[in-house]
Amino acid sequence: MAEHPETASAYRLAELLGDLPHPDDFGPEAYELVERTRDLVAAVAANDASPETRADIAATLADIVTRLRAAVRQPHIVVARDHHGTIYNLTQAGSGLLNPHAPRLIFDPVPPPPADAEPRPVEMRATVTLTEAHSGPPHRAHGGIVAAILDEALGTAATRAGATGLTAGINVRYKAGTPLHTPLEVTARYSHTEGRKHIATGELRSGDTVCATAEAVFITEARS
């Protein structure tokens, strides 16, 4: 049976689609809208405005939502490829540049491996700063957000190593509270492959403090 694009991962979808836009093709206005929406969510989570102000803003936002819904694309997913051949799922929730729900997770550039090359060891870093929108305990990030960041980073490292796949499992160990409004660094590395299983490890740090560590398994998709 032929594979349906809606059931594929972003990277398999990229293979199926062939020609893809460049991330820059969407223009600075699209990314500015995402940034201001992130700021809005953080401000809503932390605001103590009057009921009248909240009602007025809610009405304004309802109008904005109506305007945006009038231009919804189908399907919503956007996959792009840069000049180095790196694939981006711009709408996914882990680090999608067009998804304001995703944290501002910025990866250091790592070029993709040659096509059909064997997976190679890769270590890469990313930075992120979390806001009130990601809070759990007072002044600390929710553990689910920390796990999502590590899942995203480890998956990206595996992909940059040439070991693409879907997350089969991730084991996260929390070592210390993850602070808000503080630059954080994620280190992720692809280690090895066992059949269709790709193994990656990593950690999230605030300065010299390790906030969490993780090991993840990614499974290469079966081809029909």
N, C-alpha and C positions, 0 to 999 in steps of 0.2 A: 504494500500500500504506500502511495506517495506521502511524503511528510507534508503536513499543513503548516504554513508559516506561523500561525497563531500558537502552535504547540512547541515551537523551537525556542532555544535561548537566543539572546541578542546576537551572539557570535555565529550561531548556526543560521540565524535569519540573515545576517550579513552575507554569508556564503550563498544563500538562496536568491537574494535580491541582486547581487552583483554590483551594479553601479550605485554608489551612495553619495549623499551630500557631504561636504566638509563642515565641521562644527561652526566655522565662521560664516557659512552661508545663511545662517538664521539672523544675523545682524545683532549689533549691540543692544538694540531695543528689547529683544527677547530676553537677553540675559539681565538687563537692568530691571525688567518686570519681575523676574525671579528673585533678584536681590531685595527689591523693595517689598515683595511679598513675604520673604523670610523675616525682614525687619518688622513687618506688620504682625506676624504671628508672635514674635517675641514680645512686642509691645502689648498685644492683647493679653498674653499670659501674665504680664506683670503690671497691668494698669489698675488704677484705683479711681477711674473717672466717675463722674456723677451719672445717675440713671439716664438723665436727659441727654448727656453727651454720648453715652453708649447707644441709646436708641437712635440718635442722629447718625452716628457712624455706621450702625448696623443697616440703616436704610440706604446709606450711600454705598455700602459694600454689596447690598442686594442688587442695586443697579449695575455695579461693576460686574458682578457674577452673570447677570443677564446678558450684558454686552459680550463677555468672554464666551459664554455658552452659545451664542449665535455664530461663533466661528470655530466650534469644536471640530477637530479632525478625527477621522476614522480610518484605520485604527489609530489609537493615541500614541503608540510607541514610535520613537524616532531613533534610528540607528545611523551613525555617521562614521566616516573614515577620514583621518587626517593625511597629510602628505607623506608621512612615514609609514602609512598602512595600518596604524593603530585604530582599532574599532572602539566606538563609544556608544553606549546606550544612553542617550541624552535624557530619557524620561524615567529611568529607574530610580527607586527610592534610596539607594545606597549612596550614590554620588552624582546622580544625573544632573547635568548642568541646566536642563530646562525644567527641573522638578524642584519647586521651593520646599517641598517636604524633606528633601535630602539635605543632610548637614553640609556645610561648606568644606568638603574634603578635597584637598588639592594634592595631587600626586606629582612627585618629581618625574620628569620624563624618562622612560626606558623604552628604547626602540623594540619593536616586535621582532621575533626570530624570523629567519628565512622560511618561506612556505615549505611545508613537509619536513622541516628539520626536527630532529629529536629534541624533546624538552631539555633545557639547560638550566643550571642553577641561577637563580635571580634573587637579589635582595633589593627592596625598594622602600622608599619613605614617603610619607604623606603628612600633611599638617591639617589641623582642624581646630576651630574654636567653637565651643558650644554655648548656647544662650538659655534664657528662661524657658524657651520652647522645649528644651531637652531635659528639664529638671526632674529629679526624683527626690532624694533627701534634700534638706536645706543646703543650698549653695553647691550641690553636687548633681552630676548627671544621672539619669535613670540607667539602670543596668542593661535594659533592652537596647538603648541607644548605643552603649558601649559595645555590646555584642554585635549590633548591626554594622558598626564602623569596622570592627575587626573582621567580620565576615566579608565585607566589601574589600578591605585591604588585602586579605589573604587570597581572595578570589582574583583580584587584579594581579597580584604577584604570580599566581599560577598561570594566568592568561598571558602575561608578559613573558613567561618562560616557555610558552608554546604548549601548555597543558590545560586547555580550556575544558570546562565542565560545569555542571550544576552542583550546588552544595548538597552533599549527602548527610553531613553532620559537622557540628562544630562544638568543641569543648572549651568553654571560657572559664578562666580562673580570675576572680576579683581579688586584687592585692591591696588596693587602697581606693578611697573615694576619688572620683574623677571630677575635678573642679570645673565650674562654669567660668566663662569670660577669661579663660587662660589658654594661651597657645599650647596645643597638645601635639605630640609627634607619634606617628604610628610607623613601626618597622614591620615589614612583612617579607617572608622569604619562601619560595618554593623549594622543597627539599628533595622529593623523589616521587617516583611513580611505581605502583604495583598493579599491573594489568590496566584496567580502566580507571583505577583509583589514583588520584593525584593528592599528595600530602603537602600542606603548607603550614607554617607556624608564624607567630608574630606577637608583638606586644604594643601596648599603648602607654605612653609616658607623659607625665607632667614634670618638666625639668628632669631631675635625676630620679624621680619617684616612678616606679612601675605601678601603674594603676590596674592593669589587667593583662593577662597573657591568653593565647588561644592556639589551638591546633585544629585544623579543618581538613575534611576529606571532600574532594570534588570528583564527580563521576563524569567521564566522557560520554556524551550522548551516543546511543546506538544509531547507526545509519540504516535507513530502510533500503 
